[in-house]
Amino acid sequence: LVPTVAVAAAVATVAAVAVASPWPVVLAHARVGARDALLPTYVALTLFVVACVALKKASSSAAAAPTRRRITKLESLVIGVVVAEGVLYAFGLTILGLADDFPPKPFSNIRVHGGSNHFLVPTNVLGHQNSFFSTIPTDVVLVENSTSRRMNAILPAEVSHHVAPRARRILRRVGHSGRVIGPPGARNIAESFVAPNNNDTGFVAYTLPAFELRRALAEARAENESFVLEYRRLRPPYDASPAGRRAAVERSPVVRVVEVVGELDGRRKTKCTTTDATTGAPRRCDPRTEPALLPPPSPLLARLVMFWPNVIVDDATDGHAGYCMFE
């Protein structure tokens, strides 16, 4: 009985989501008729959970009380591993600075890079230990300009246009920017779900770990793009507060990467230049340490680790503040 009713409740949940879902409308690039799936989705999920709990209690009370037995050492070990995995996923990944995507962190703009903005708990602990976890570069980059179609399509992934104009006006009235950033939308739904970072309307600067920049560059190169990229390496310890960011920008020269794919031979030519921190003279980038010239992340780490960009709304706003994060 319980599995049958649970399956029926799951089917009802999917049906409720499908009826009100705006995804087909969004993916068809049509804005007329889009509906909000939030309320019916959460109502259906709530009913599903309530039904499962009620049926479980009913079946437990009807069944005879099972005889208790001692848990074996193997079972205790398995239980401990599962609990430890849950704690690592729920709390450890954010504290260690190993993931932005999917850890069930609170609905607040907690910074995973750029210093912790949590009142009690540190974040990005491994990011402050360069030699301890060297497989993930701890440098943060501030992307100031990009002409890459792929990079601008997924970073920083603004979804403010999905918010009702009246709601945005109310947010601006109370001092909020009214902007919403949703990197999961570009990665998990479709590029068309987010607004491109278009130079015609003003490029939106953002920070992200060098690890993630290498991933984005690999994707742009895989599409055989020619592009120009300008960024600054904000070396640790980088503080995303306005004062900390300004200080980091002042001591971090601009890195300019120009990549051109030949029309005839299809060969890629890369030119990377910056300025010497001591003399101020132009110089070529070091291919051994410059993030844009390093190889893409390993397939294993690329699957396990993902970071989101922190948008710089204005010069006086804390990094990862002043906007809402859609996850």
Disulfide bonds with the S-S distance in Angstrom:
Cys272-Cys285 2.04
